[in-house]
């Protein structure tokens, strides 16, 4: 395929890339943009056709396409496949480039200090800080490696998709492709299928898990540093919030149990002893009362058990609970 | 004969038409930014700990004898069941004469981190079921579980068979280790305990990212191309916008639910293996003796049919029915033919059972 024709094709794929259709830039995109792109496309066609002054532009292109179809259909298909998937392939390599860039930035930020810090044993008054920083450094490096492995899978799925799409286009069987829209849908089908094939492999599953786990370790390493910082500056830390939440959670459940017990007790008073049903279904209240009669332990026994297990009595908390929780939270 | 019959003139025409349609559809979308979800009038009949129980107002004065309680999933919002006129499962059930209730689990926050499956199933769901039973003075009601809400309903019915008259599960994951379960495949090697320790609650954005990973080309590209190429139909654009709003309005999953659902169900498949315990009580599928209708979608990429059909291996009910509905995970509820399939199926089954 001549370079100038390939340039026209690329121009259009770039036009797609710049339009909201690609899910890319939306802000500032106006209905005029596609028209401008269209005009530029026509100008490109004119330019392409210029050497053949005796023919108009469209005839020149048609002649060119016919010659391509007749003489080298496989090349034409390959070129389409290559250009079509170049944007997605480009995204994958851009992602890889970004990972490498960020790793390089990381190295430059930490610099020599980083490598020395990582290699030196953590001792001395700043030992804990040094250890935490080393953990973070290792976690970041591991995450980078895991991300690269995942990117390899993505590139592999794109290569597979390109290969299969090319084979599909070269295959004469099946209905002809008469619009760019059909071509696009066919590409999506094949790309998605290729992606699924790679993703459903055991290797991908392991590498995906490894990446998420590596990212998790980075977050945990960061949290450890934040924890230490919070402790040194007298600010509440994540651990403090965890403790508060645990207490709140215990209280919420205990209040819920108490309220359920007390509401069932009230029902017992109202409805008296369990009723033996003679006709019709038992009501919800009767079922609840029966269930409670089966499950409820005598109050004194429950409190004694709690104390034996080293737990505070519910009544120890009751005053506070009523202050903390609105009635509908039980 | 070459496969491609494309000339530059045709390509130019097609792209110009697409550009024109895109511009038109963008203009339409700008008018639809405040589009609302949910169309059927409803009243709050119970509210506690961020959970809300709704009763939908019946179109008819006379309703069927059995009320039906919709149990939705924790991921995404239940508005999908009442998206818009003509695409509302709730409205269709009301039309059939059901007395419809729905649990809205709300938006969990930081303080809900330790709220786990026992809370959702044994406390919240139980409280809602009891409320409806007491309100109607009935011993048992019908549960209709949707996706993960179906899994919850199965667990609840096994723990409380005396309170569930009938059980309807729709696109419900039961067997989490089927060959084609991509979601399960993706998280099989993830250290979920560590993930939850690091993140706390799992954000809706993270969950959405995981779901988009299942079909990135279709969900991130083709869906939008299809929308932008259409002929500027405002109704279609409104549906598209409602779907966009619904699908990306994702509540976070509490840390404890993520830990338990991820490990117990996705990684260990405890329900299927008969090893699940909630609130110190075994979830025993043998107790699922009530009539059961299990509906799954033929093209479900999130919950493969084989996963839903796992229920057949668990239950001991002689009145177990399975039905396949054409469509995907969401299309079952809001597809163009949905109002003539799922509600009709449920109605006919309830009449027979």
Interface residues (C-beta under 8 A of the other chain):
Chain A: X8 X12 X15 X19 X20 X21 X22 X23 X29 X31 X34 X35 X37 X38 X41 X42 X45 X58 X61 X62 X65 X69 X73 X76 X77 X80 X168 X169 X170 X171 X172 X174 X176 X177 X178 X179 X180 X181 X183 X184 X185 X188 X191 X192 X195 X196 X199 X200 X205 X206 X208 X209 X210 X212 X213 X216 X217 X219 X220 X223 X241 X245 X246 X248 X249 X252 X256 X281 X282 X283 X284 X285 X287 X288 X328 X329 X330
Chain B: X1 X2 X3 X4 X5 X6 X7 X8 X9 X10 X11 X12 X14 X15 X16 X18 X19 X20 X22 X23 X24 X26 X27 X47 X48 X49 X110 X111 X113 X114 X115 X123 X130 X133 X134 X137 X138 X139 X140 X162 X163 X182 X185 X186 X187 X188 X189 X190 X191 X194 X195 X197 X198 X199 X213 X215 X216 X217 X218 X220 X221 X222 X224 X225 X228 X229
